[in-house]
Structures are given as C-alpha cells and as structure tokens.
Amino acid sequence: MNRLWFLLTFGLIGTAILVSLGVWQVQRLAWKEGILARIEARIDAPPMPLPATPDPESDAYLHVTVSGQIAPEQLRVLVSQKNVGAGYRIISPMQLDGRKVMVDRGFVRTRDAVAAPPAGVVTVSGNLQWPQETDGFTPAPDTDNNIWFARDVPAMAATLGTAPILIVAKDVSPSDTPPTPFPVDTSRIPNDHLQYAITWFSLAAIWVGMTAYFLLRTPRSPAQKD
C-alpha cells in the first residue's frame, strides 16, 4: 500500500511540474510573439529623420531615411544567406550634414566584386540596428583580408571613423547594386518557445504513462485483490 501511494504521489508531483513548465513556455511564447509584432511594426513604419542621438535601446529597428555621400571605404562581414550561400555584408561610411554614420549596403557573394557606391548625394532608407553578434568565441577581424566575422558596431565605427550608428539599408537611391540590400527582419530572432512547450507537455504525457505502468505492475496484497 505504501508503495502505491509513493508511486501515485511521485507521479502526480512530476506531472504537475512538467505541465507547469509547458504552461510557462506557452506564456513565454505569447510574450515573445508580442515583442516580434512590435519590432515588425517598427521595421515597417513610415521612415522618419535620423534622431540627433539615437539610443541603442529605444531606437533599435527604427525606420529612418538619410541623405548624404557614401564613401568608397568598406568593411566586409562574412555571412551566409539561405539558398544563396556564403557572402559578405558591405559596411561603408556615409557622410551626412555634420556627422558620419555607417550603412549596411547589403549582400554580395564571396566571388563577386563590390561596385563603388553611387557618386554624389544618395538617399538611404533603412533601419537602425545594433546587432548582438559577438561573443567570446567570435574571431577577431582579419584586417589583412578585410574580413569581419560579426557586425561589431563600436569596433567598426572606430575603424571607419564614424559615430556608432548603423543603418541597414532597405533601399538606396540612386541604386547601389551590387550589393543587394539585406534588410532587417525578425526571421533571425530566435523564438523556440513553442518547441519547448511541446517538449514539456510530451514529457508530462510520458510521465503519466510511466506512472500508470508502474502502478499496474505493483503487486497488491491479497486483501486488496479481494
């Protein structure tokens, strides 16, 4: 009898814990989807002038439009694009009235040459971004071959002599191709909460099944059989 109560209690507690973890992940999923919806709304909002002092927290993904001259200098950031393969993001300085910022002009394949930016004044429409792409395992830039392995905004700004402001281009007028614009979207923001929820709920179902199996396999006393 004591063994039956132990198995039943252990099974109920384990099931409750696993189900609560699944519910928590469902709540996290709703929270993350709300964040992604707000980011998408900001990405697609009508463009506005570049703020005087953009803030990495409050102005991330802000849709802006600027006009100025894109300098020929460039940094190449190694990336891979689905269905295309390896290539580079091309980061160039852009001189505005009174300040200089960086523009992520877009993507070129590793085997393709990068055309010079359009001469004269150009207009760039794009989104502000301060990507968090570096960690302790990110290699240092290969300055001899001009290959970077992440968009490190402060380090790139120091190299190009600009403010630590990066505009990821959606559109450049006159046209600046190649590179091809590689605009900001939410597809690369991880959202695995649904998979986690399914995992926890599946484990809860397995736990229930195992508990039932052990309860049925536990021998009962003759009095219990009667």
DAVENFEN-V557926 format. One record per backbone hydrogen bond with DSSP energy under -1.0 kcal/mol. NH is the residue of the N-H (numbers start at 1). CO is the residue of the C=O. E is the energy in kcal/mol with one decimal. If there is no record, write none. Layout:
<<NH;CO;E> <NH;CO;E>>
This chain:
<<5;1;-2.2> <6;2;-2.3> <7;3;-2.7> <8;4;-2.6> <9;5;-2.8> <10;6;-2.9> <11;7;-2.5> <12;8;-2.4> <13;9;-2.6> <14;10;-2.3> <15;11;-2.4> <16;12;-2.5> <17;13;-2.2> <18;14;-2.4> <19;15;-2.8> <20;16;-2.3> <21;17;-2.0> <22;18;-2.0> <23;19;-2.6> <24;20;-2.3> <25;21;-1.9> <26;22;-1.8> <27;23;-2.2> <28;24;-2.4> <29;25;-2.2> <30;26;-2.0> <31;27;-2.1> <32;28;-2.8> <33;29;-2.6> <34;30;-1.7> <35;31;-1.8> <36;32;-2.6> <37;33;-2.2> <38;34;-2.0> <39;35;-2.3> <40;36;-2.7> <41;37;-2.1> <42;38;-1.9> <43;39;-2.7> <44;40;-2.2> <48;63;-1.8> <59;55;-2.5> <61;128;-2.8> <62;59;-2.0> <64;126;-3.1> <65;48;-1.7> <66;124;-2.4> <68;122;-2.3> <69;95;-1.8> <71;93;-2.5> <75;91;-2.5> <77;89;-2.5> <78;148;-3.2> <79;87;-2.6> <81;85;-2.5> <84;81;-2.1> <85;81;-3.0> <87;79;-2.5> <88;108;-2.9> <89;77;-2.6> <90;106;-2.3> <91;75;-2.7> <92;103;-2.4> <94;101;-3.1> <95;69;-2.9> <96;99;-3.2> <98;96;-1.1> <101;94;-2.4> <102;165;-2.6> <103;92;-2.9> <104;167;-2.9> <105;90;-2.7> <105;103;-1.2> <107;180;-3.3> <108;88;-2.0> <110;86;-1.3> <112;109;-1.7> <122;68;-3.4> <123;173;-3.2> <124;66;-2.9> <125;171;-2.7> <126;64;-2.4> <127;168;-2.0> <128;62;-2.4> <129;166;-1.9> <133;131;-1.1> <138;135;-1.4> <142;147;-3.1> <143;141;-1.4> <147;142;-2.1> <148;76;-3.4> <152;150;-1.4> <153;151;-1.1> <156;152;-3.0> <157;153;-2.7> <158;154;-2.1> <159;155;-1.9> <160;156;-2.5> <161;157;-1.5> <162;157;-2.0> <163;100;-3.0> <165;163;-2.7> <167;102;-2.3> <168;127;-3.0> <169;104;-2.1> <170;125;-3.7> <171;125;-2.2> <173;123;-2.6> <180;107;-2.6> <189;186;-1.6> <196;192;-2.1> <197;193;-2.6> <198;194;-2.5> <199;195;-2.2> <200;196;-2.5> <201;197;-2.6> <202;198;-2.4> <203;199;-2.4> <204;200;-2.0> <205;201;-2.1> <206;202;-2.4> <207;203;-2.7> <208;204;-2.3> <209;205;-2.3> <210;206;-2.8> <211;207;-2.5> <212;208;-2.5> <213;209;-2.3> <214;210;-2.5> <215;211;-2.3> <216;212;-2.3> <217;213;-1.8> <218;214;-1.0> <225;221;-1.9> <226;222;-2.0>>
